[in-house]
């Protein structure tokens, strides 16, 4: 099969391209800038709004895996962030999908976000049938892209939508990178009283699931919520990472009410929700319909992430 991957230079895309090449696929990557160091991958330079580049990239392609998009911005300078997110995550996705359909691509795998479902769960985990409550501009743009893709589904154009939670590994960007750095410092952290449950997905688990979605007949025109299969508490995340780094961990039992009040005063409510709230994903549909099983457990993956992070720091020092 001939696979086109967008976002190939990113955290997930880089790993996916390597896995697909190792599995014997012919891989082409649509990139915006400098050609990365990816062996046995063909590159087409162009943006998601460049129809000529899209037409070139899609020639002879059997399946598109669409990872590229505008991610969360820590200090967003856009005048209207929602407009900026929509331009890339919704409009860019739908232009690519329309071009793919015109080019007779058989399947389009879209990597969305669990944020489409919401930022937190209470009594029940998120499932494919749960109500949709996106709060962030990023999640709204992803949901609108999903809605547009549903209108393009046809017998000759299959769509697969995947909503992962936080994706992690030793070299993960964003919030997980900040978490790794915090653990590596060995400072006391105030999460000893947090009894939440967080679903995440290890990079290798997500890459393997995407690979399955490329070919599995039962994945056609389906939506999947995906995770490591079991949730972990914030305290356990710190414990497993510290174990991998061989760091002494001090978990202070700080009152949750005080933490919540402090987060409100500092306008960091979203960070409080991520660290102290629960977000549980039920991925039983993926397991039942596709017979998928995570290749690594969250405990093993988190300990390994800590270990590799420590090794990377030693190599760079």
Order of alpha helices (4+ residues) and beta strands (2+ residues): beta-alpha-beta-beta-alpha-beta-alpha-alpha-beta-alpha-beta-beta-alpha-beta-alpha-beta-alpha-alpha-alpha-alpha-alpha
